[in-house]
């Protein structure tokens, strides 16, 4: 009767011919380090990406920058809160450091203005939507008060109908600003890849 091989022995036999490519492994590790640096930069904003890149050996800088860029580009999106807005602005400044292109720096300033305008408009939209929905919400509160025999006050965001109404209008507003985000992302990718847009 033949000997039964363990799963480990079978796996080792299949991977005998696979050799580790030291360059690929090093590039992967450097890219991961770049991702870590980008997250630290986003979280405190004090770390100098430029200094960290200069510390890195020349032959590893491309991989480091790729890791940083991969994280920062995902942060360019329409913000929901003031904290989100600051994160977008920080990410855009980090990308500016990586691409080192004056025209992109101008775009970053414009993006910041556009997103601040969006935040102001979103706040006005929220108030207008609440006012428009107020009579219907009052009607629901009165119905619940009558049914339960005690005063009921509803938060509009607890009402699924209001949430759907609100999301519909806010999403329309977001769509009108999405073009600016898409444009800066495309430009960032173009500059990063060495193409001028």
N, C-alpha and C positions, 0 to 999 in steps of 0.2 A: 504494500500500500504506500502511495506517495505521501510526501510530507506536505501538510497544509501550511500555506504562507499566511503570515499575519498581514493586516492592512498596512502596517508600517513598512514591512518588507516590500510589498507591492508598490507602495508610493515611492519608496527609495529607488526601486528599479526603474520606475517611469521617469524619475527626475534626475537620473544619473548623468544624462547628457546635457542637462541645463546648467549653464555656468552663470554666475553672477557677473553682471556688467558693472564694474566699479564706477564708471563715469555716470551711468544712468542712475545708480543708487545715490551717488553724491548729488546729482542734479535734483533728484526727488527730495532728498533731505534738505537741500538748500531752499527749494521751493516751499517746503513745509515751514522752514524757519522764516521765510518771507511772509507766509500767512500768519504766523504767530506774531511777527513784528507789526503787521497791519492791524491785527486785533488789539494789540497793546496801544498802538497809535490812536485807534478809534475810541478806546476806553478812557485814555487820559489825555491824549492830544499833545502831551509834553515831549514824547520821544521824537527825536529828529530822524526822520527817515533818511535824509541826505547823509547824515553822519553814519548811520548804520550801514548804508550802501557802501560808503567809502571804506569802512572797516573790513568789508568782505573782499576776499581775493578777486582780482579782475576777472578771472575765468569763471567765477561763480556768480557775478553780479547779474547777469541776464536771468538766471534761474531765480535769484532772490527777488529781483524786480517783478518777475512773472507771478510769484507767490503773493507779493504785496498787491499787485494790480488785480489778481483774481478775487481777492477779498474786497478791495475798495470799490471795484466796479459794481458789485452786487448791492452796494449801499446807495447807489444813485437811483432813488425812487421818490414818489410823491409822499411827503411826510404826513403823518396823522396827528402828531403832537409837536410841541416846541422842541422837545428832546430829540425827536426824529429829525427835525430840521437841522439842528446842530450837528447831528451825526452825518447827514448828507453833506453839509458844508465842510466838515472835517475830512470826509472821504474825498470830496472834490479837490481840496487843498493837497491831500496826500497824492492823488493822481497827478496833480500839477507838478509836484516834486519829481515824480517818476518820469513823466513825459517831457518836462522841461521845455515847454513851448509857450511863448508869450501870448499867442492868439488863444490858446486854451485857458490861460489865466484870465483873460478878458471874459471868456465864456463862463468861467466859474463865478465871476462877480455878477454877471447877468443872471445866471441860474439862481444865485442866492436872492437877488431882487425878485425874480419871478416867483420863487417858492414862498417868499415872505408875502408877496401879493396874494398867492393862493391861500395861505394860512388865514389872512385877513378876510378874504372872500368866503372861505369855508365857515368861518365864525359867523359872518353875516348870514350866510345860507342857513346855518343851523338855527339861528334865531328866527329867521323868516319862516322856515319850515315848521318850527314849534308854534309860532303864532297862527300859521295857516291851519295847523292840525288841532289847535286848542279847542275849538267848539266840539269837535268829535270826541276828543279826550274828556272834556267836561261831561258830555253825554254819557260816556262809558262810566265815569266816576259816579254820576247821579244814579245810573242803573245799579251799580254795585252797592252804593249806599242804601238804596231802596231795598235791595235783596238781602243785604246783611244786617240792616238795621243799625248801622254805625257809619260814621263819616269815613270815606275812602279817598285817599289821594294817590294818584298813579304817577309814576315817573314815565314820561313818554317812551323811554327806551325799554320799558318793561312790556310795552304793547307791540306784539309782532307786526300788526298792521302799520303802526307808526315807523317801526324799524325798516320795513320794506319800502315805505314811502320816502323815508329819509335817505336810505341807501341808493334808491333810484336817482334822486336829485344830486346827491354828493358824487356818485359815480359819473354822472354827466359832467359835473364840474371837473372832476379828476381827468376825464378824457380830454377836456379842452386844454389841460396843462401837460398831458403825457407827451405831446410832441416835443416840448422843450427838453424833457428828460431823455427821450429817445435820441434827440439830436446830440446832446452832450455825451451820451454813452457812445454813440457812433464815432464822434470826433475823438474821444478818449482812446477808443480802440484803434482808430486810424493813426493817431499820433504815436501810440504805444508800439504799433507794428511798423512805425517808421514811414507811414504814408501821410502826406499832408492833405487835409480836407478843408 
